[in-house]
Amino acid sequence: MQFSAAQIASIINAQIEGNEQAEINSFNNIEAAKEGDLSFLANPKYEDFIYSSKASVIIVNQSLQLKQKVSATLLRVEDAYAAFATLLKLYEDMRSKKLNGIETNSYIAETAKIGEDVYIGSFSYVSEKALIGKNTKIYPGCFIGENVKIGENTILYPGVKIYHECILGNNIIIHAGTIIGADGFGFAPQPDGSYQKVPQIGHVIIEDNVEIGANTTIDRATLNATIIKNGAKIDNLVQIAHNVEVGQNTGIAAQVGISGSTKIGKNVMIAGQAGIAGHLNIGDKTIITAQSGVAKSVKSKDIVLTGSPAFDHSSNRRSEVIFRHLPELEKRIIELEKLVKELSKQ
């Protein structure tokens, strides 16, 4: 990949300051960039790096006022971070377009239907009656179960496993090692103390524009479907249990666990290592802070939950202030008790 500053500027609609013919062939962050790299500056706390950076071209905000001259060619835009993200997306699209066709050592059942311009990597397995839409990329080592439906422009990175009957929409990205549609954790306790497995005969539905990180697991429903709705973003190492619904544009960070049959609203934000009990309803735009444990439903919108058990963030902060003063309060209470006793004697 080799582009001039002028070519990059035309893509992101930028004003050029410096050499229009400056060439770039790679991307890098501003502090580590070298000659030939394209970088960006969006956060003011990294501004000092722009004066020493060896990057050939740097994307900056229109509002940036330089304290001294820089050696790099600058591309000024309204939002440097968004512009840089646009370029990275174009680069990724160019790279993925090179992947096409069905590689050797992959298996595709005769009853499976494969769309146009699909890529299936070596050692992948596509089962009976699976349906794969056009422009979808299935990297090596993936498994696609019976009757699975995968839409268009979807990417499954190496080692993704999609169990039978699951349905995936369009423009989905699933990272390496993720498992969709494994059995939900359903066991009935028996009189002798053993457990009888409850068959999980539902499936998983993942709607359009969803991204799922590496080594995440989304269990199939006991009946009906576990559903991940349009635009949801799920990080690495997340556990989503059977019959859960994750709402539109909800974001879930790493190591979150969501128990069975819980319904998460839209535009919810769940920070890392939070745990949510089963059979709850979490209202739209709720924010659950890191390591919180949610044990009851949240009906109101726009609430921030903290702690375990989790409750309103502002109340939690007031409680923490009181908690820090408990030794002092205990001392005062003891002194007051002594005073009350003395007054009682009098």
C-alpha positions, 0 to 999 in steps of 0.5 A: 500500500502506497498513497500520497498525502493528496490522495489521503486528503481526497478520501477524508476531505482534509485540508493539507498543510505541507508536502502534498506528495508525501508518501505513506505506506503504513499506519502507526501511533504518533509516538512510535511512527517512522518515516512513511507512516500515517498517524493521527492526533485526536487527544490533546494530552498527546500533543507534545509527540507531534513535534518530535514524531517522525511520521510522514503524514499526521491527521489532526483536528481543525481546531489544533493550534500548533505551538511550533513547527512540525516536520510532518505533512498535516491533514486537517479535518473536523474529527481526526479520530473518525477520519483515521478510523475511516482509513483503517476501515478502507485498508481492512476492506482492501485486505479482505477483498484479496480473500476469495474462493474455497481453499483446499482441505475445507469441506462443504456439504452437497446440500449447502448453498454458498453465495457469490464471492464467498471465501472459505479457508482451509480446514473449515467445515460447512454442514448440510443445508447451511446457507452462506450469503455473498461476500462472506469470509470464513477463515480457516478452522471454522465450523458451520452446523446444519441449517445455519444461515449466515447473511452477506458481508459477514466475517468469521475469524479462525476457529469460530464455531456456529452450532446447528440452526443458528441464524446470523444476519449481514455485516457481522464480525465474529472474532477467533474462538467464539462459539455460537449456539452451545447448549444453555446451562439447563439441568434439573436436580433429581431426588438422589442429588444428581442432575438431569440434562434439559435438552436445549432445542432452541437456537441463536439469532444474531441480527445485522451489524453486530461485532463479537470479540474473541472467545465469547460464548452465546448459548442457544435457547432452551426453546425459541431463541437467544437474540443479539439485536442490531448494532450490539457490540460484544467484547472478548470473553463474554458469557451470554446464557440461554434465552437472553436478549441483548438490545439494539446498540448495546455495548458489553465489555470483556468478562461480563456474564449474563444469566439465563432469560435476562432481557437487556434494553437498547443502548445499554453499556455494561463495563468489564467483569459485571455480572447480571442475574437471571430472569431480569429486565434491564432498561434502555440506556442503563450503565452498569459499571465495572465489577457490578453485580446486578441482582434485580431488574432495572425499569428506569432509563438512564440510570448508572449502577455500581457495586455488588449488589448494584444500586444507583451510582450517586447513592453508592458514592454517598455510601462510600463516603460514609463507609470511609468515616465509619471508624470516626462515627463509631468513636463518636457513637461510643462517646455519645453512649457514655454521655447518655449514661452519665446523664441518666445517672444524674 
